[in-house]
């Protein structure tokens, strides 16, 4: 194809792909899922509901599975978009064809998943200074704040990035063989709260800048 | 007359008009888009976009369907196979012309 027109088509495709995140609703949905997981772990930790290591691990796996499932299904987000986004800036279907090479996306997802598993292991073995995880969550959240989600980042990648931050913080003191879920809970809570604030700010800006079309 | 000039003469005039070329480019890149999205992307007025879409629909390049997402009414536009082929052909011809310009320059 002619280079200029090809560029215009690619640009239109990229704009359509990034249009999904324009209103902050997907970020709010992700943040709520992460925040709920964090609060759930905090509740389990403080209420003394953790009795056996296997049940703790099973709970973590279940909660993470629910989060990933929530991120994958855009049903609730589509419902909200039909009421908030489409009357303001219109509707566009996302193309199935990916601008970012497929193989690379899979690599990012695999990296994220491996980091997730290592992160669980590191959290399970660490006991010192749980508040360092709040810092890890805040740093990760701020990094995500300043780097808007692009099509090359899958949701799993973001979880992976979060886990890398958490891992870096946790491994510094991971010398005691004591299961400690508190720091994981703090990390998720901090990350979810920051994501929620970012999503709400984006949504308010979007609504203010784009009044409903007459 | 050179072959490149002949190509220029056979360009699809329906697509060659700037506003319609913008519409076709956006619709080529996505499976479907609604009226408001096209209006914002192309920077056209409602009346202007309507008339251009009507011409493209008349030529069976674009399909326009009226539907609902929840309670919100949507006028969804998508490129038909004929329109997709015509756009690709248009771009191919432009490339030939562009190539000839580079050759002579």
Interface residues (C-beta under 8 A of the other chain):
Chain A: X1 X2 X3 X5 X6 X8 X9 X10 X12 X13 X15 X16 X19 X78 X79 X82 X83 X86 X87 X88 X89 X90 X91 X92 X93 X94 X95 X96 X213
Chain B: X25 X26 X28 X29 X30 X31 X32 X33 X34 X35 X36 X37 X38 X39 X40 X41 X69 X70 X71 X72 X74 X76 X88 X91 X92 X94 X95 X98
